[in-house]
Amino acid sequence: MKRVYKVYKHLTLNFNYARSMDIIKKNKNIIILVGLILLAVIIYISTSKSSDNKTNDNILEVKIAIQDHKFVPNIVEVPKSTKIRLIVHNEDDTVEEFESHDLHREKIVMPNESIHIILAPLKSGKYEFFGDFHQDTAQGFIIVND
């Protein structure tokens, strides 16, 4: 009796598996379409931004370029108590190091690449940053206003 039950169970599992595979084969296009729609929605949500450079997490994006061993712009004004994503893109052919003692940050920026630095909300004031490898020319400030 035990052997008959095992054979019956095996046949039932195989039948259910075959039936599931038939359903998947018949609805393959629908499954692919639903998957593509879900992927498109995820991509749209992850890349959508508002027009004032604030992301969905209320992070202000500030973009700074390194051109001819200088920061452009070299003075950036931001509002007080705002989380900041600083994006520094090195357009030079040489490596640079973004450094700020005031912000307690130090990060290498390879040629033609970008770095992202997240800054917690800052108090009002002036925060200096500089390029460690070209300190005579690569200088700038973040000014936090009330």
C-alpha positions as CSV (number, residue, x, y, z in Angstrom):
1,M,0.0,0.0,0.0
2,K,2.9,2.3,0.9
3,R,4.4,1.7,-2.6
4,V,1.1,2.5,-4.4
5,Y,0.9,5.8,-2.5
6,K,4.4,6.8,-3.5
7,V,3.7,6.0,-7.2
8,Y,0.4,8.0,-6.9
9,K,2.2,10.9,-5.3
10,H,4.9,10.9,-7.9
11,L,2.4,10.9,-10.8
12,T,0.4,13.7,-9.1
13,L,3.5,15.8,-8.7
14,N,4.5,15.2,-12.3
15,F,1.0,16.0,-13.5
16,N,0.9,19.3,-11.5
17,Y,4.3,20.2,-12.8
18,A,3.3,19.5,-16.4
19,R,0.1,21.5,-16.0
20,S,2.0,24.4,-14.5
21,M,4.4,24.4,-17.4
22,D,1.5,24.4,-19.9
23,I,0.0,27.4,-18.2
24,I,3.4,29.2,-18.3
25,K,3.9,28.3,-22.0
26,K,0.4,29.5,-22.9
27,N,0.8,32.8,-21.0
28,K,4.5,33.4,-21.8
29,N,3.8,36.7,-23.6
30,I,1.6,38.0,-20.9
31,I,4.2,37.2,-18.2
32,I,7.0,38.9,-20.3
33,L,4.8,42.0,-20.8
34,V,4.0,42.2,-17.1
35,G,7.7,41.9,-16.2
36,L,8.6,44.7,-18.7
37,I,5.9,47.0,-17.3
38,L,7.2,46.4,-13.7
39,L,10.7,47.1,-14.8
40,A,9.7,50.3,-16.6
41,V,7.8,51.5,-13.5
42,I,10.8,50.8,-11.3
43,I,13.2,52.7,-13.6
44,Y,10.8,55.6,-13.9
45,I,10.4,55.9,-10.1
46,S,14.2,55.6,-9.5
47,T,15.1,58.3,-12.0
48,S,12.3,60.9,-11.6
49,K,13.4,64.2,-10.1
50,S,11.6,67.5,-9.4
51,S,12.6,70.6,-11.2
52,D,14.4,72.3,-8.3
53,N,17.2,69.7,-8.0
54,K,15.7,68.1,-5.0
55,T,15.3,64.3,-5.1
56,N,12.5,62.4,-3.5
57,D,14.5,62.2,-0.3
58,N,14.6,66.0,-0.1
59,I,18.3,66.0,-0.9
60,L,19.6,69.1,-2.8
61,E,21.9,68.1,-5.6
62,V,24.8,70.5,-6.1
63,K,27.1,69.9,-9.2
64,I,30.6,71.2,-9.3
65,A,33.1,70.6,-12.1
66,I,36.9,70.6,-12.0
67,Q,38.2,72.4,-15.1
68,D,41.8,73.4,-15.6
69,H,42.5,72.6,-11.9
70,K,39.7,75.0,-10.7
71,F,36.3,74.3,-9.2
72,V,33.4,75.6,-11.4
73,P,31.5,77.2,-9.7
74,N,33.9,77.9,-6.9
75,I,31.2,79.4,-4.6
76,V,28.0,77.5,-4.0
77,E,25.1,78.8,-1.9
78,V,22.7,76.5,-0.2
79,P,19.9,76.9,2.3
80,K,20.4,76.1,6.0
81,S,19.1,72.7,7.3
82,T,19.1,71.0,3.9
83,K,20.7,67.7,3.2
84,I,23.1,68.0,0.2
85,R,24.4,65.6,-2.4
86,L,27.6,67.1,-3.8
87,I,28.5,65.8,-7.2
88,V,32.0,66.7,-8.3
89,H,33.0,65.8,-11.9
90,N,36.7,66.0,-12.9
91,E,36.9,67.2,-16.5
92,D,40.7,67.4,-16.3
93,D,43.1,64.7,-17.6
94,T,44.8,64.4,-14.2
95,V,43.6,63.1,-10.8
96,E,42.4,65.5,-8.2
97,E,41.4,65.1,-4.5
98,F,38.4,66.9,-3.2
99,E,39.2,67.9,0.4
100,S,37.5,70.0,3.1
101,H,38.6,70.3,6.7
102,D,35.5,72.2,7.5
103,L,33.2,69.4,6.1
104,H,35.5,66.6,7.2
105,R,35.6,65.1,3.7
106,E,38.5,63.8,1.5
107,K,37.9,61.9,-1.7
108,I,39.9,61.2,-4.9
109,V,38.3,62.2,-8.2
110,M,39.7,60.3,-11.2
111,P,40.0,62.0,-14.6
112,N,36.6,62.3,-16.4
113,E,34.8,60.7,-13.5
114,S,32.4,61.9,-10.8
115,I,32.2,61.4,-7.0
116,H,29.1,61.8,-4.8
117,I,29.3,63.2,-1.3
118,I,26.3,63.3,1.0
119,L,26.4,66.1,3.5
120,A,24.1,66.3,6.5
121,P,22.2,69.6,7.0
122,L,24.7,72.3,7.7
123,K,24.6,75.3,10.1
124,S,24.8,78.8,8.6
125,G,28.3,79.7,7.6
126,K,31.1,79.4,5.1
127,Y,32.7,76.0,4.5
128,E,36.0,75.8,2.5
129,F,36.9,73.1,0.1
130,F,40.0,72.7,-2.1
131,G,41.8,70.4,-4.5
132,D,44.6,68.8,-2.5
133,F,46.8,68.3,-5.6
134,H,46.4,71.8,-6.9
135,Q,45.8,73.9,-3.8
136,D,46.9,77.1,-5.4
137,T,44.1,77.1,-8.0
138,A,41.4,74.6,-6.9
139,Q,39.7,76.4,-4.1
140,G,36.0,77.0,-3.3
141,F,33.4,77.6,-0.7
142,I,29.9,76.4,0.3
143,I,28.0,79.2,1.8
144,V,25.0,78.1,3.9
145,N,22.4,80.9,4.2
146,D,19.6,81.2,6.8
